[in-house]
Amino acid sequence: MKHSILYSKIEERRLTYKYSFQENNFITTIQKNTAKYNADNISRTKAYMNYYYRNKEIRWAFLASMVSRNAGWNMTDLEGKWFKLALDWRKRYPIFLTYELANWMIFHDAYPQLLLYELSKKYNKPLFHLLKEFRVSCFMEAEWQYFWEERDISRLMTSLIINEQNLIQEPVLQNKKLKRKVFGTSVYAFQDLGHFSCVIFPTLKGKLYGYSVHGFQKLDNRINLGKRLADLLFDGTFSDSFLNFSQKTEPTGSRYDYEQYLHNGLFRETPVLRAVYPVVPHQPFLQDDWVFREAKHLSKWKERVNTERKETEVTKWFIHKQHQLHSIIALKRWL
């Protein structure tokens, strides 16, 4: 109940505020930069990473960059040797569009938040009241204001994970057309049940760390996965290795970005992203603020994940899963 009252007050304040000339300029500039860097998976990955270099306290930006790399690898897999053998274009392209739409929507929502924080730092005053111009949830306006005052780095990262996963739930995960063409297909069920999908954080030494993705359609599962990935990414044992990989490896959208470090002489099996996919235009999905529908779950979502991690190095497991998938595709073709 207290959450709903707080967000109702923020929404009421939003409706009565008038902008200055400077604030209108901020809004226009942010809109232009967001559109510029939201062109494709590679531009998004770089924008997140460059932002993190400038603002190390906003850890979500690094997480978003590394997860964006994974989205690119999954996109180009669809145009690689094995998936082209297994699926025709009519089945592959809707899967690509699902990755593309989800990642476009997250960037469209999150990047204005990041830029407004950067402007707030520059002018030494909070500018989060402008978030309503970008249709950002009042939940995040409250969270950014709390971060400005308390500097709780972990809480802000968790809040951004919660917000962005709620953002895509209705237009992507519950989209009737995508349910029919992607999430309701035997291909998706096969990958989900077999744990063939995995979010990977590579290193320059050829080690892979991460978690397999299961039950991706469920909001709770995605939020918990995001929190686990965040803990892994900033674990003191591994964080420098992940950062070194990101700094020294130009994102191309191909799994070869990290496969080149696994062993020498590896043959590239997936293309670079910009060689196979055009820039896809999108329109913002107009939806009600999710927080008024889901506020009752916030306390649960903000809880820390279990710190007793399972083994996070997945190098051998991941290579085995790739070989297993390729064998199944080859057998299917032979039959």
N, C-alpha and C positions, 0 to 999 in steps of 0.2 A: 504493500500500500504506500509506504513512504517513497519508494522509487517512482511510482506513478505521479504522486504529488509534486516531486522535484521536477520531473520532466515536463509536467503540465505548466509549471511556473516558467521554465525555460522557453517553452513554446509560446506562451503568452507574451513574454518579453520580446521574442523574435518579431512578433507581428506589429510592434509599435515603434521599433527602432528606425531612425532616419540616418542615412549614410552621408559622410562628408565627401568632398571632392577627392581627397586622397584615398579614402576607402573605396570609392568607385573605381579608381585607377588600379588599386590592388586587385579587385575582383576581375577586372578586364585582363590584367597581366596573367593572373593565375589561370584563367580560362584558356588563354592562348597557349601557355606553357603546358598545361595538362593535355590539350588536344595534340600539341606537337609531339610529346613524348609517349603518347598512347597510340602511336601508329601501328606497332606490331610487338611481338614478344621480345625481340632484341632491344628495341628502344626502351621498353618498360624495364627490362632487366638492368640496363645501364643507368637509367634514371634513378632507380631505387639505390643502386650501389653508389653512384656519385653523391647522392643525397646523404647516405650513411657516412661517407668519407668526411663530409662537411659537418655532420651532426651526429657524433658517435653515441650520444645519449639516447637517440631514437633507434633502439635496437631492432624494432619491427622492420625498418627499412632494409637491413641486412637480411633478415629472415625472408622478406618479400622478394628480394633479389635472388636468393638461392632457390626458393620455391618456383620463381618465374623461370629460372634455368631449367628446372625439372619439367615444367609445362612445355617449354620449347623442345626438349628431348622427346617428350611423348608425342608432340605434333609431328616432328620429322620422322619418327619411327613409322608413322602411317604411310610415308612416302619412301620408306627404305625397302630393302630387298625382300624382307620376310613378310611384312604386312601386305605388300603389293601382291605377293603370291597367295595370301590367305583371303583377302577381301577385295572386292571390286571398288571402284571409285565412289559409287553411290552409297556404300556403307562406310567408307573411310572418311569422306568429307564431313558428314554430320558430327563425327567424333572430333575432328579438328575444330569445327565451329563451336562445339561445347567448350573445349579448352580456351579457345579464343574469346568467346563471349564472357566466360567467368572471369578471365584475367583482365579483359578490357573493363568490365564493370568494377572490379576491385580497384584498379588504377584510377578510373574516373572518379571514384569516391574518395580514395585515400590520398592521392597526390595533392589535391587542394588543401587537405588537412596538414600535410607535411610542409607545404609552402607557407601556409599561414603561420605555422609555428616558427618557421625560419624568419619571417617578417616580424613576428612578435619579438624574437630575440634581437633583431637588428634595431628596432625602434624602442626596445625595452618597455613594451606594454602589451598586454594580451589582446589579440584581435580575433578571438574565437567566436565572437558574436557574428562574424561574417560567414561562418560555416553554413548558415541557413541558405545563403545564395547558391550553394553547391548541393543543396538537398541532403546534407550530411545529418545523420541522426542526432537528435538532441542528447542522446546518451553520450556521444563522443564530444559534444560541446562541453558537457559537465566533466568528462574525463580529462580533456585537455586543460580545462581550468584548474582541476585538481592537480594535474601534473605541474602546471605553472607555479602553483603555490607550494607543493610538497616534494616535487622532484622524485616521485616514485617511479623509477625506470621500469621495473618488472610489471607493475600494475598497468602502466600505459601499454606495454607490449601485449599483455593479455587482453586488454580492452579492445585494442585494434583487431586482434584475432577474432574475438567475439563479434565485433561489429561487421567485419567483412564477410564472415561466414553466414551471418544472418542476412546480409545484403543480397547474396546470390541464391539463397534458399528457394524463394518463390519463383524468380524469373529463369533460373537455370535448373535447379534440382527438381522442382515441381512443375516445370514446363511440360505441358501435355505433348507437344510435338517431339521434344527431346526425350521424353519418357518412352515414346513409341519407337523413335529411330536410334536411340543410344542406350538409355538405362534399362529399357525393357527387352533388349536383344540378348541372344544367347552368347554373343561375343563378350558383352559386358559382364554377364553372369559368370562366364568361364574365367575371365581375368580376376574378378572379385573373389570367387571361391578358391581359385588356385593361388592367390596372393602373387600374381605376376606383376602387379603395379607396386611401385616403391618410390618413396621420396629419398633421394640420394644427396649426401653432402660429400663430395670428393676431396682428395688431398693431392698434392704434387708428388707424393711418394707412392701413388697407386693404391691407396687404401680408400674404401668406400664405407661411409657410415650412414645410418638412416633407419627408417621404419617402413614396413609394408603397409599398404593402404587397403583397408577392408571396411565394407559398409559405408562407402563414401557418400551415399545419398542421405545418411542420417546426420543431422546437424550436430548432435552431441559428439558423434565420432570425429567429425572434422575439427571441432573446437579442441577436443582432447588431443588429437594428432598435432594440431598447431602448437599447443602448449608443450607437448613432448619434444617436438622439433626445436622449439625455442630453447628449451633446457639443454638439448644436445648441442645446438649451434654455439651457445655461450658457455658451455662447460670449459672450465679452465684447462683441461687436458687437451682439448681438440681445437679450441676457438682460433688460435693463431694459424693452425694448419688450414682451416677453412678459409680464413681471411687471405692467406697467401695464395691459395688456389684462385680465389675470386679476383685478386689484384693482378695475377700473372696470366690469367686465361681469358682471352677475349671470347665473349659469348657468340656462338654462331648458330645455336639452335640444334646442333648435331651432337649425338652422344660421343662423338669423337673428341669433343672438348675435354672429356675426362678419360676416355678409353685410351688416348695416346699415352697416358701415364701408367696404364696397367701393365703393358709389356711392349717391347719394341717390335716394329714391323707389323703392327695390327692394321688390317685392311678396313678402310672406312665403309660402313654398310648403311649409314644414314646420311642424307644430303644436308647441306646448310639450309637454314630455314628460308632465307630470302630468295633462294634459287627455285623453290617449289611452291611458295604461297604468296599471293598478292596481299596488299593492304586491304583489310575488310572494313567497310564503313559500318558503324553501329549507331543506333539511336538510344538515348537513355531510357531506361525502363522506369516509368513513373509509378511509384508504389507508396503506400502509407508508411510512416515511420514504424519500423519493426518493434521498437522498444515498448510501445504501448500494448503490443500483443504478447511480448515475451518477457516483460519485466520480472515476472515471477520466477524465471529461471536464472536470473543474473547471479544470485548468491552461489548457486551450484557451479555455474560456468567460471566464476572468479576463483574457485578453489584451486590450490596447487595440485598438479598431477603427482602421482606416486613417484617418489624419488628413487625407489628401488628399481632401477632400470634393468631391463633385460640386455643381453649383449647387443651393442649398437654397431659393432663392425660387421658389415654384411657383404664384404668383398666376395668371398667364396660362395655364399648363399645366392648372391645376385647373379654371378656368372653361371651358376648351376641353373637358376631359373630361366635365364636367357637361353641357354642350351636346350633346356627342357621345352621351352616354347617353340624354338626353331625345329626341334625334332617332331613335335606334334604337327606343326604346319607342313613339314616335309612329308610326314606320313599321310596327312590328309590329302596332299597333292598326289601322292603315289596311288592312294586308294581311288 
